[in-house]
């Protein structure tokens, strides 16, 4: 599903422009805080728009490691329909192996 964040981004940017105009007349901590919050929301929405992230997708957090040693880590592998670990292959994106850390977030289809 193609998600379109452009309408809310436009609305938030319009409000940001209004806040900037208000700040030129009278500065207040409330307006500054609102502008910072809107800037952050716009950034999130632009990132979601560029990545086509659907808010209906499931988002999960990687748990803490059960083994607390420096060499214990999570790996994302393709098993090639085999239970034999020798046939498994770690997933690479842009030539880099993906090894998420504890507390990393995954967006699932």
C-alpha positions as CSV (number, residue, x, y, z in Angstrom):
1,X,0.0,0.0,0.0
2,X,1.4,3.4,-1.0
3,X,1.2,5.8,1.9
4,X,1.0,9.5,1.3
5,X,2.2,11.7,4.1
6,X,2.3,14.9,2.0
7,X,-0.9,16.4,3.3
8,X,0.0,16.2,7.0
9,X,3.5,17.4,6.2
10,X,2.1,20.4,4.4
11,X,-0.2,21.2,7.2
12,X,2.5,21.0,9.8
13,X,4.9,23.1,7.7
14,X,2.1,25.7,7.4
15,X,1.7,25.8,11.1
16,X,5.5,26.1,11.5
17,X,5.5,29.1,9.2
18,X,2.7,30.7,11.3
19,X,4.8,30.0,14.5
20,X,7.9,31.7,13.0
21,X,5.8,34.7,12.1
22,X,4.4,34.8,15.7
23,X,7.9,34.5,17.2
24,X,9.0,37.5,15.2
25,X,6.3,39.5,17.0
26,X,6.5,38.0,20.4
27,X,8.9,35.2,21.5
28,X,7.5,32.6,24.0
29,X,8.8,29.3,25.3
30,X,5.4,27.7,24.3
31,X,5.8,28.7,20.7
32,X,9.5,27.6,20.6
33,X,8.5,24.2,22.1
34,X,5.7,23.8,19.6
35,X,8.0,24.6,16.7
36,X,10.6,22.1,17.9
37,X,7.9,19.4,18.3
38,X,6.5,20.2,14.8
39,X,10.0,20.1,13.3
40,X,10.5,16.6,14.8
41,X,7.1,15.4,13.6
42,X,7.8,16.7,10.1
43,X,11.2,14.9,10.1
44,X,9.6,11.6,11.1
45,X,6.8,11.9,8.5
46,X,9.3,12.8,5.8
47,X,11.4,9.8,6.7
48,X,8.3,7.5,6.7
49,X,7.2,9.0,3.4
50,X,10.6,8.4,1.8
51,X,10.7,4.8,3.0
52,X,6.9,4.2,2.3
53,X,6.4,3.0,5.9
54,X,2.8,2.1,6.4
55,X,1.6,2.8,10.0
56,X,-0.4,-0.4,9.9
57,X,2.7,-2.5,9.7
58,X,3.8,-4.3,12.9
59,X,6.8,-2.8,14.7
60,X,8.7,-5.0,17.1
61,X,11.7,-4.4,19.4
62,X,14.6,-6.9,19.6
63,X,14.8,-8.2,23.1
64,X,17.8,-8.0,25.4
65,X,20.4,-10.7,24.8
66,X,19.9,-13.9,26.9
67,X,23.7,-14.4,26.8
68,X,25.6,-11.4,28.1
69,X,29.0,-11.8,26.6
70,X,30.8,-9.5,24.2
71,X,30.7,-12.1,21.4
72,X,27.0,-12.9,21.7
73,X,24.9,-11.1,19.0
74,X,21.8,-11.3,16.9
75,X,22.1,-12.2,13.3
76,X,19.6,-12.1,10.4
77,X,20.0,-15.1,8.2
78,X,18.4,-16.8,5.2
79,X,18.1,-20.5,6.0
80,X,17.7,-21.6,2.3
81,X,15.0,-24.0,3.6
82,X,17.6,-26.0,5.5
83,X,18.0,-26.9,9.1
84,X,21.8,-27.3,8.5
85,X,23.4,-24.1,9.8
86,X,26.2,-24.6,7.3
87,X,23.7,-23.7,4.5
88,X,22.6,-20.6,6.2
89,X,23.7,-17.2,4.9
90,X,23.7,-13.9,6.7
91,X,21.7,-11.1,5.1
92,X,23.7,-8.3,3.6
93,X,22.4,-4.8,2.7
94,X,24.7,-2.7,0.5
95,X,27.5,-5.2,1.1
96,X,27.2,-5.0,4.9
97,X,26.1,-7.9,7.2
98,X,23.0,-6.9,9.3
99,X,23.4,-7.6,13.0
100,X,20.8,-5.7,15.0
101,X,21.5,-4.8,18.6
102,X,19.2,-5.4,21.5
103,X,16.5,-2.8,21.6
104,X,16.7,-2.3,17.8
105,X,13.3,-1.9,16.0
106,X,12.1,-4.0,13.1
107,X,9.2,-3.0,10.8
108,X,7.5,-6.2,9.6
109,X,5.1,-6.7,6.7
